[in-house]
Amino acid sequence: MAIIAFILLSFIGTAQQPANEKEIKEKKPYRILTSGKQVTVKSTKEIKYVMLWTIGGNRVVEQKEINTSSCTFTIPVNQKNFYLMIGLDGGKIYTEKIGIQ
């Protein structure tokens, strides 16, 4: 009887909802496509600006006043990993680590 109760409680424990909304992962309103050193950002919202940094903190790309839903740029340095910041219409800012081949 105790074994059955333990099994049932373990199933119930894994099916619980997150305690708060911060634990729910928000779907990004953009996609990042890479092809060699070319990076394209496509968004469902208007892109205001993009910035790209090396892992060491050197800014290598900065485009302001884009004001469209798609942006393409070429990375001017020979590195594989970067941080990309995307500013969207409405003031929402997203940052993520990207890699290129």
DSSP file (Angstrom, degrees, kcal/mol; ACC not computed):
  #  RESIDUE AA STRUCTURE BP1 BP2  ACC     N-H-->O    O-->H-N    N-H-->O    O-->H-N    TCO  KAPPA ALPHA  PHI   PSI    X-CA   Y-CA   Z-CA
    1    1 A M     >        0   0    0      0, 0.0     4,-2.0     0, 0.0     5,-0.2   0.000 360.0 360.0 360.0 -41.7    0.0    0.0    0.0
    2    2 A A  H  >  +     0   0    0      1,-0.2     4,-2.2     2,-0.2     5,-0.1   0.867 360.0  53.0 -65.1 -36.7    2.8    2.4    0.9
    3    3 A I  H  > S+     0   0    0      2,-0.2     4,-2.3     1,-0.2    -1,-0.2   0.910 108.6  49.2 -65.5 -42.8    4.6    1.7   -2.5
    4    4 A I  H  > S+     0   0    0      1,-0.2     4,-2.3     2,-0.2    -2,-0.2   0.900 111.0  50.2 -63.9 -41.1    1.4    2.5   -4.4
    5    5 A A  H  X S+     0   0    0     -4,-2.0     4,-2.3     2,-0.2    -2,-0.2   0.900 110.0  50.7 -63.7 -41.4    1.0    5.8   -2.5
    6    6 A F  H  X S+     0   0    0     -4,-2.2     4,-2.0     2,-0.2    -2,-0.2   0.916 110.7  48.7 -62.5 -44.5    4.6    6.7   -3.2
    7    7 A I  H  X S+     0   0    0     -4,-2.3     4,-1.7     1,-0.2    -2,-0.2   0.917 112.3  48.3 -63.1 -44.4    4.2    6.0   -6.9
    8    8 A L  H  X S+     0   0    0     -4,-2.3     4,-2.0     1,-0.2    -1,-0.2   0.902 111.1  50.4 -63.9 -40.9    1.0    8.1   -7.1
    9    9 A L  H  X S+     0   0    0     -4,-2.3     4,-2.2     1,-0.2    -1,-0.2   0.850 106.9  54.8 -66.4 -34.2    2.6   11.0   -5.2
   10   10 A S  H  X S+     0   0    0     -4,-2.0     4,-1.3     2,-0.2    -1,-0.2   0.880 109.2  47.5 -67.9 -36.3    5.6   11.0   -7.5
   11   11 A F  H  X S+     0   0    0     -4,-1.7     4,-0.8     2,-0.2    -2,-0.2   0.897 112.7  48.6 -68.7 -40.4    3.3   11.3  -10.6
   12   12 A I  H >< S+     0   0    0     -4,-2.0     3,-0.6     1,-0.2     4,-0.3   0.884 108.3  55.1 -66.2 -38.7    1.3   14.1   -9.0
   13   13 A G  H >< S+     0   0    0     -4,-2.2     3,-0.7     1,-0.2    -1,-0.2   0.829 107.3  48.8 -65.7 -33.2    4.5   16.0   -8.0
   14   14 A T  H 3< S+     0   0    0     -4,-1.3    -1,-0.2     1,-0.2    -2,-0.2   0.650 106.5  57.5 -82.0 -14.2    5.8   16.1  -11.6
   15   15 A A  T << S+     0   0    0     -4,-0.8    -1,-0.2    -3,-0.6    -2,-0.2   0.368  79.0 119.7 -96.6   4.3    2.5   17.3  -13.0
   16   16 A Q    <   -     0   0    0     -3,-0.7     3,-0.1    -4,-0.3    -3,-0.0  -0.356  64.5-116.9 -72.5 151.5    2.3   20.5  -10.9
   17   17 A Q        -     0   0    0      1,-0.1    -1,-0.1     2,-0.1    -2,-0.0  -0.431  43.6 -80.6 -79.6 158.1    2.2   23.9  -12.5
   18   18 A P        -     0   0    0      0, 0.0    -1,-0.1     0, 0.0     6,-0.0  -0.263  36.2-125.5 -58.4 148.5    5.0   26.5  -11.9
   19   19 A A  S    S+     0   0    0     -3,-0.1     2,-0.3     1,-0.1    -2,-0.1   0.835  87.3   8.0 -68.0 -33.8    4.7   28.4   -8.7
   20   20 A N  S >  S-     0   0    0      1,-0.0     3,-1.1     0, 0.0     4,-0.3  -0.908  80.3-102.2-143.2 172.3    4.8   31.8  -10.4
   21   21 A E  G >  S+     0   0    0     -2,-0.3     3,-1.4     1,-0.2    -1,-0.0   0.727 109.8  71.2 -71.1 -22.0    4.8   33.3  -13.9
   22   22 A K  G 3  S+     0   0    0      1,-0.3    -1,-0.2     3,-0.0     4,-0.1   0.778  92.1  59.3 -65.1 -25.1    8.6   33.9  -13.9
   23   23 A E  G <  S+     0   0    0     -3,-1.1     2,-0.5     2,-0.1    -1,-0.3   0.627  85.5  92.3 -78.5 -12.8    9.1   30.2  -14.2
   24   24 A I  S <  S-     0   0    0     -3,-1.4     2,-0.4    -4,-0.3    -3,-0.0  -0.730  82.7-126.6 -84.0 123.2    7.1   30.1  -17.5
   25   25 A K        -     0   0    0     -2,-0.5     2,-0.3     1,-0.1    -2,-0.1  -0.557  20.5-134.4 -75.8 126.7    9.4   30.5  -20.4
   26   26 A E        -     0   0    0     -2,-0.4     2,-0.3    -4,-0.1    -1,-0.1  -0.612  18.2-119.4 -81.6 136.0    8.3   33.3  -22.7
   27   27 A K        -     0   0    0     -2,-0.3    -1,-0.1     1,-0.1     0, 0.0  -0.601  29.8-120.3 -76.1 132.0    8.3   32.6  -26.5
   28   28 A K        -     0   0    0     -2,-0.3    -1,-0.1     1,-0.1    66,-0.0  -0.501   8.1-142.7 -73.8 138.4   10.7   34.9  -28.3
   29   29 A P  S    S+     0   0    0      0, 0.0    15,-2.9     0, 0.0    16,-0.6   0.131  79.0  56.3 -87.2  22.9    9.0   37.1  -31.0
   30   30 A Y  E     -A   43   0A   0     13,-0.3     2,-0.3    14,-0.1    13,-0.3  -0.946  65.4-143.9-145.9 164.8   12.1   36.7  -33.3
   31   31 A R  E     -A   42   0A   0     11,-3.0    11,-2.5    -2,-0.3     2,-0.5  -0.981  11.0-146.3-130.4 145.8   14.3   34.1  -35.0
   32   32 A I  E     -A   41   0A   0     -2,-0.3     2,-0.4     9,-0.2     9,-0.2  -0.962  15.7-172.8-114.1 124.2   18.0   34.3  -35.7
   33   33 A L  E     -A   40   0A   0      7,-3.2     7,-3.1    -2,-0.5     2,-0.4  -0.959   3.2-167.0-117.4 132.8   19.3   32.7  -38.9
   34   34 A T  E     +A   39   0A   0     -2,-0.4     2,-0.3     5,-0.2     5,-0.2  -0.941  15.6 174.0-122.4 144.6   23.1   32.3  -39.6
   35   35 A S  E >  S-A   38   0A   0      3,-2.6     3,-2.0    -2,-0.4     2,-0.3  -0.804  70.8 -54.6-145.3  99.3   24.9   31.4  -42.8
   36   36 A G  T 3  S-     0   0    0     -2,-0.3    65,-0.4     1,-0.3    -1,-0.1  -0.542 122.2 -19.1  64.8-126.1   28.7   31.7  -42.4
   37   37 A K  T 3  S+     0   0    0     -2,-0.3    38,-2.8    64,-0.1     2,-0.5   0.385 117.5 101.0 -93.1   2.5   29.3   35.2  -41.1
   38   38 A Q  E <   -AB  35  74A   0     -3,-2.0    -3,-2.6    36,-0.2     2,-0.4  -0.776  52.8-169.1 -93.2 130.7   25.9   36.5  -42.2
   39   39 A V  E     -AB  34  73A   0     34,-3.0    34,-2.4    -2,-0.5     2,-0.4  -0.967   3.3-169.2-120.6 131.9   23.3   36.9  -39.5
   40   40 A T  E     -AB  33  72A   0     -7,-3.1    -7,-3.2    -2,-0.4     2,-0.5  -0.983   4.5-162.6-121.9 132.2   19.6   37.6  -40.2
   41   41 A V  E     -AB  32  71A   0     30,-3.1    30,-2.2    -2,-0.4     2,-0.4  -0.967   8.1-173.3-113.0 122.1   17.1   38.5  -37.5
   42   42 A K  E     -AB  31  70A   0    -11,-2.5   -11,-3.0    -2,-0.5     2,-0.3  -0.963   9.7-178.2-117.1 133.2   13.4   38.1  -38.4
   43   43 A S  E     -A   30   0A   0     26,-3.1   -13,-0.3    -2,-0.4     4,-0.1  -0.905  39.8-139.6-132.4 155.2   10.8   39.3  -36.0
   44   44 A T  E    S+     0   0A   0    -15,-2.9     2,-0.3    -2,-0.3   -14,-0.1   0.598  97.8  51.4 -83.2 -13.3    7.0   39.5  -35.6
   45   45 A K  E    S-     0   0A   0    -16,-0.6     2,-0.3    24,-0.1    -2,-0.1  -0.749 106.2 -82.5-116.0 166.6    7.5   43.0  -34.2
   46   46 A E  E     -     0   0A   0     -2,-0.3    43,-2.5    21,-0.1     2,-0.5  -0.528  41.6-133.6 -71.1 130.5    9.5   45.9  -35.6
   47   47 A I  E     -CB  88  68A   0     21,-3.6    20,-1.4    -2,-0.3    21,-0.9  -0.750  22.3-177.9 -86.5 126.0   13.2   45.8  -34.8
   48   48 A K  E     -     0   0A   0     39,-3.1    18,-2.2    -2,-0.5    17,-0.4   0.867  63.3 -17.4 -90.0 -43.9   14.6   49.1  -33.6
   49   49 A Y  E     -C   87   0A   0     38,-1.4    38,-2.8    15,-0.2    -1,-0.3  -0.990  50.6-153.9-158.0 159.5   18.3   48.2  -33.2
   50   50 A V  E     -CD  86  63A   0     13,-2.1    13,-2.7    -2,-0.3     2,-0.3  -0.990   9.1-173.0-135.4 146.8   20.7   45.3  -32.9
   51   51 A M  E     -CD  85  62A   0     34,-2.1    34,-2.9    -2,-0.3     2,-0.4  -0.996   5.6-161.3-137.5 142.4   24.1   45.1  -31.3
   52   52 A L  E     -CD  84  61A   0      9,-2.6     8,-2.8    -2,-0.3     9,-1.5  -0.991   8.9-175.9-128.6 129.4   26.7   42.3  -31.4
   53   53 A W  E     -CD  83  59A   0     30,-2.8    30,-2.4    -2,-0.4     6,-0.2  -0.893  25.4-119.7-120.7 152.0   29.6   41.7  -29.0
   54   54 A T  E >   -C   82   0A   0      4,-2.3     3,-1.8    -2,-0.3    28,-0.2  -0.401  39.1-103.8 -74.8 166.1   32.4   39.2  -28.9
   55   55 A I  T 3  S+     0   0    0     26,-0.8    -1,-0.1     1,-0.3    27,-0.1   0.815 124.0  60.5 -61.2 -29.6   32.6   37.0  -25.8
   56   56 A G  T 3  S-     0   0    0      2,-0.1    -1,-0.3     1,-0.0    26,-0.0   0.537 123.9-103.6 -76.1  -6.8   35.4   39.3  -24.7
   57   57 A G  S <  S+     0   0    0     -3,-1.8     2,-0.5     1,-0.3    -2,-0.1   0.540  72.7 140.6  99.8   7.5   33.1   42.3  -24.7
   58   58 A N        -     0   0    0      1,-0.0    -4,-2.3     2,-0.0     2,-0.4  -0.745  50.2-131.5 -87.5 125.3   34.2   44.1  -27.9
   59   59 A R  E     +D   53   0A   0     -2,-0.5    -6,-0.3    -6,-0.2     3,-0.1  -0.621  33.8 166.9 -76.1 125.5   31.3   45.6  -29.8
   60   60 A V  E     +     0   0A   0     -8,-2.8     2,-0.4    -2,-0.4    -7,-0.2   0.642  61.8  30.8-115.5 -21.8   31.6   44.5  -33.5
   61   61 A V  E     +D   52   0A   0     -9,-1.5    -9,-2.6    14,-0.1     2,-0.3  -0.997  55.3 168.7-139.9 134.8   28.2   45.4  -35.0
   62   62 A E  E     +D   51   0A   0     -2,-0.4     2,-0.5   -11,-0.2   -11,-0.2  -0.904   3.7 175.9-145.3 117.3   25.7   48.2  -34.1
   63   63 A Q  E     -D   50   0A   0    -13,-2.7   -13,-2.1    -2,-0.3     2,-0.3  -0.985   9.5-174.1-123.1 124.3   22.7   49.0  -36.2
   64   64 A K        +     0   0    0     -2,-0.5   -15,-0.2   -15,-0.2    -2,-0.0  -0.724  59.8  23.4-113.2 163.1   20.3   51.7  -35.0
   65   65 A E        +     0   0    0    -17,-0.4    -1,-0.2    -2,-0.3   -16,-0.2   0.881  66.8 149.8  51.8  48.3   16.9   52.9  -36.4
   66   66 A I        +     0   0    0    -18,-2.2   -18,-0.2    -3,-0.2   -17,-0.1   0.950  20.4 179.4 -73.4 -51.8   16.3   49.7  -38.4
   67   67 A N        +     0   0    0    -20,-1.4     2,-0.3     1,-0.2   -19,-0.2   0.770  43.3  95.9  55.0  35.2   12.4   50.1  -38.1
   68   68 A T  E    S-B   47   0A   0    -21,-0.9   -21,-3.6   -23,-0.1    -1,-0.2  -0.866  82.8-112.8-137.8 175.1   11.6   46.9  -40.0
   69   69 A S  E    S+     0   0A   0     -2,-0.3   -26,-3.1   -23,-0.3     2,-0.3   0.416  97.8  50.2 -92.6   2.6   10.8   43.3  -39.1
   70   70 A S  E     +B   42   0A   0    -28,-0.2     2,-0.3   -23,-0.1   -28,-0.2  -0.999  58.7 179.2-142.4 143.7   14.0   41.9  -40.6
   71   71 A C  E     -B   41   0A   0    -30,-2.2   -30,-3.1    -2,-0.3     2,-0.4  -0.994   4.3-170.9-145.4 134.5   17.6   42.8  -40.4
   72   72 A T  E     +B   40   0A   0     -2,-0.3     2,-0.3   -32,-0.2   -32,-0.2  -0.988  13.0 162.5-128.0 137.9   20.7   41.3  -42.0
   73   73 A F  E     -B   39   0A   0    -34,-2.4   -34,-3.0    -2,-0.4     2,-0.4  -0.973  31.4-123.9-147.9 162.2   24.4   42.0  -41.2
   74   74 A T  E     -B   38   0A   0     -2,-0.3   -36,-0.2   -36,-0.2   -38,-0.0  -0.912  24.9-125.3-110.5 134.7   27.8   40.5  -41.7
   75   75 A I        -     0   0    0    -38,-2.8   -14,-0.1    -2,-0.4   -38,-0.0  -0.678  17.0-159.0 -80.2 123.2   30.2   39.8  -38.8
   76   76 A P        +     0   0    0      0, 0.0     2,-0.3     0, 0.0    -1,-0.1   0.379  64.4  68.3 -88.0   5.3   33.5   41.5  -39.5
   77   77 A V  S    S-     0   0    0    -40,-0.1     2,-1.2     2,-0.1    -2,-0.1  -0.858  81.7-116.4-125.2 159.3   35.7   39.4  -37.1
   78   78 A N        +     0   0    0     -2,-0.3     2,-0.3     2,-0.0   -41,-0.0  -0.625  68.8 115.2 -96.2  75.6   36.9   35.8  -37.0
   79   79 A Q        -     0   0    0     -2,-1.2    -2,-0.1     1,-0.1     3,-0.1  -0.903  54.7-145.3-134.5 166.5   35.3   34.5  -33.9
   80   80 A K  S    S+     0   0    0     -2,-0.3    20,-2.6     1,-0.1     2,-0.4   0.722  76.4  51.7-106.2 -27.0   32.7   31.8  -33.3
   81   81 A N  E     + E   0  99A   0     18,-0.2   -26,-0.8    16,-0.0     2,-0.3  -0.931  59.5 161.5-123.5 140.0   30.7   33.0  -30.3
   82   82 A F  E     -CE  54  98A   0     16,-2.7    16,-2.7    -2,-0.4     2,-0.5  -0.917  35.8-119.9-145.1 165.9   28.9   36.3  -29.7
   83   83 A Y  E     -CE  53  97A   0    -30,-2.4   -30,-2.8    -2,-0.3     2,-0.4  -0.968  28.7-161.8-110.0 132.4   26.3   38.0  -27.7
   84   84 A L  E     -CE  52  96A   0     12,-3.1    12,-2.3    -2,-0.5     2,-0.5  -0.956   4.8-165.4-118.0 130.6   23.4   39.6  -29.6
   85   85 A M  E     -CE  51  95A   0    -34,-2.9   -34,-2.1    -2,-0.4     2,-0.5  -0.966   5.0-169.1-115.9 131.0   21.1   42.2  -28.3
   86   86 A I  E     -CE  50  94A   0      8,-3.1     8,-2.6    -2,-0.5     2,-0.6  -0.979   6.4-159.4-122.8 123.4   17.8   43.0  -30.1
   87   87 A G  E     -CE  49  93A   0    -38,-2.8   -39,-3.1    -2,-0.5   -38,-1.4  -0.909  17.1-165.7-103.0 122.9   15.7   46.0  -29.3
   88   88 A L  E >   -C   47   0A   0      4,-3.1     3,-1.6    -2,-0.6     4,-0.2  -0.626  32.9 -78.1-107.0 164.8   12.1   45.7  -30.4
   89   89 A D  T 3  S+     0   0    0    -43,-2.5     3,-0.4     1,-0.3    -1,-0.1  -0.319 117.6  38.5 -56.2 136.9    9.2   48.1  -30.8
   90   90 A G  T 3  S-     0   0    0      1,-0.2    -1,-0.3    -3,-0.1    -3,-0.0   0.375 126.7 -82.6  96.7  -3.3    7.6   48.9  -27.5
   91   91 A G  S <  S+     0   0    0     -3,-1.6     2,-0.3     1,-0.3    -1,-0.2   0.427  80.9 146.7  90.5  -0.9   11.0   48.9  -25.6
   92   92 A K        -     0   0    0     -3,-0.4    -4,-3.1    -4,-0.2     2,-0.4  -0.541  29.5-162.6 -73.4 132.6   11.4   45.1  -25.1
   93   93 A I  E     -E   87   0A   0     -2,-0.3     2,-0.4    -6,-0.2    -6,-0.2  -0.961   6.7-169.4-120.8 133.5   15.1   44.1  -25.2
   94   94 A Y  E     -E   86   0A   0     -8,-2.6    -8,-3.1    -2,-0.4     2,-0.4  -0.959   1.8-173.0-121.5 140.0   16.3   40.5  -25.8
   95   95 A T  E     +E   85   0A   0     -2,-0.4     2,-0.3   -10,-0.2   -10,-0.2  -0.998  12.9 159.7-131.4 136.0   19.9   39.3  -25.4
   96   96 A E  E     -E   84   0A   0    -12,-2.3   -12,-3.1    -2,-0.4     2,-0.4  -0.996  39.4-110.5-153.5 158.0   21.3   35.9  -26.2
   97   97 A K  E     -E   83   0A   0     -2,-0.3     2,-0.3   -14,-0.2   -14,-0.2  -0.726  38.4-175.9 -87.4 132.7   24.5   34.1  -27.0
   98   98 A I  E     -E   82   0A   0    -16,-2.7   -16,-2.7    -2,-0.4     2,-0.4  -0.896  11.9-153.2-126.8 159.2   24.8   32.9  -30.6
   99   99 A G  E     -E   81   0A   0     -2,-0.3     2,-0.3   -18,-0.2   -18,-0.2  -0.964   5.3-162.0-129.6 149.1   27.4   30.9  -32.4
  100  100 A I              0   0    0    -20,-2.6   -63,-0.1    -2,-0.4   -61,-0.0  -0.851 360.0 360.0-124.1 163.8   28.5   30.8  -36.1
  101  101 A Q              0   0    0    -65,-0.4   -64,-0.1    -2,-0.3   -21,-0.1   0.427 360.0 360.0-102.8 360.0   30.3   28.3  -38.1
